[in-house]
Amino acid sequence: MKTRDQQFRALYRRMRIDDQRAYYAARAREYRAAHDQVVLVRNALLMAAAVAGVVSQAVHGTARAAWAVGAAVLGALAGAVTAYESLIGFPQLAKLYSDAERNLEEAGIDWDEPGADLAREIERVEWVFRSERGQWGQLVVKAASATDPAGEDRKTDAVDEDVRAPRADR
């Protein structure tokens, strides 16, 4: 029969480390696939816009105008798809989840070592989750500063105040 420590280690590994690793791996795959789909759709729209532009040069009259409008619409759709991908940030999200999954994998390798300090190993695993949450906060701040030019001014002012502030160690 296993000791309580061994039972806890097995349960924590299965319910906390392995379960979260599987979640992070699935999300990383999902966002990588979404990015690949966006690239495929964008490129198809751009190719169709190019073909429509070429065809518009080969025909005359109303057909020429229709093909030219079609080329413009397809180009605009490609731009909209690219903007959507930039707004969501599929590659950044895939990296965030992939990094967390990789960190949990490393923590899981050391988890089963005999004689490992249980409290230190739990703290290491929980640090992975805290750092992942911290990265979400950085993404939110980055997105807010990109859309709020006044926020950049406040940020610059705060940096200027820090530079002028006297240092305690002088």
N, C-alpha and C positions, 0 to 999 in steps of 0.2 A: 504494500500500500504506500502511496506517495505521501510525503509530508505535506503539511499545509503550505509551506513555502513553495514546494514544487507545484502544487495544485494552483496556487495563486499565479506563479510564473506562466504556467500553461494557459490559464484562463486569460490573463492580461495579454499574452502574446496573441492568442486567437481573437479575442474580442476588441483589443485596442490596436495592436500593431498590424496584424495581418488584415483585419477588416478595413482599417483606414488605408493601408497600402493598396488594397484592391480598389477602394474608392478613388484614391488619387490617380492610380494607373488608368482607370476607366475614364476619368475626366480628362486626363492628358491626351488619351487616344481620341476622345470625342472632339476636343478643340483642335488637335492636329488634323483630323478628318474634316472639320469645318473649314479650316484654313485651306486645305487642299481643294475642297469644293468651291470655295470663293475664287481661288486662282483659276480653276477650270472654267467656271461660269464667266468670270471677267475676260479671260482670254478668248472664249467662244464669242462673247458679245463684241469684243474688239475685232476679231476676224470677220464676223458677220458685217460689222460696220464698214470695214475696209472693202469687203466684197461689194456691198451696196454702193459705196462711193465709186468704185471702179465701174460698176454697171451703170451708174447714173451718168457717167461720161460717155457711155456707148449708145445711149438712147436719146430720143429727142422729145420735146413737148411735155405733156403732163406726166408721162412715165419718168422723165428725167427728174422732175420736181419730186415725184413720189419716192423714187429711189434715194434722192438726196435727203429728203426728210427722214426716210427710214434709216439712213446712215447716221444722221444726227441723233435720232432717238436711241439707236443702239449704242452709240458712243456715250450718250448721257446715262443710259442704264449701266454701262460698264463703270462709269464714274461713280454712280450711286452705290453699286455693289462694293467698289473699292472703299468708298467713304464709310459704308456700314462695317466693313471688315476692320477699318482703322478705328472706328468708334468702339467696337466690341473688343478688339485687341486679341484675336484668337491666338497668335503666336506667344504673346506675353502670358496669357492664361495657361496655355499648354506648358510653358516653361515653369510657371509657378507650381502647378500640380506635379509636374515631372520632378522638380527639385525636392518637393516634400516627399514624394514617393521614394526617391533615391535616398534621402536622409533617413527615412524610416527603415529602408532596407539595411542601411549600415548599422542603425541601432539594433535591428533584429539579429544581425550577425553576432553582436556582442551580448545579446540578451541571454542566450543559452549557455554562455561560458560558465563553467563551474567556479564557484567562489566569487563571482562578480557581486559588487555591492548593489543590493536591490534598490536602495533609495537613489543612488547615483544613476542607475540605469533608467529608473522611472523618470527622474528629472530630465535625462537626455531625451527620452521619448516625448515628454510633455513640452520640451523646448522646441521640438520640431513643429508641434502644433501652434505654439506661441509665435514662432518666427513666420509661419505660413499666414497667420492672422495679421501679423505686422506688415507683411508684404501686401495684403489686401488694403490696409490703410495707406500704404505708399501709393498704390494704384489710384485710390480715391483722391488723394491729395494731388497727384500728377494730373488726373483728369480735371479736377476743379481748377487748378492753376492754368490749364490749357484753355479753359473756357471763360475764366475770370481775369481779365487783364488788371483789374484793380487789386486782385489778390497778389499779383506779382509785385505791384508797388509796395504793398504792405510788407511783403516778404523782404524786399530790398531795404526798406526802412528799418526793419528789425535787424538785418545784418549790419547796417550802418551803426545802429545803436550799440550792437555787440562790439564792434570794432572800437568805438569811442569809450566804452565802459572800462574803468580802471581794473586792472587785474589784482587779485588779492595776494598773489605770490611775489609781488615786486617790493 
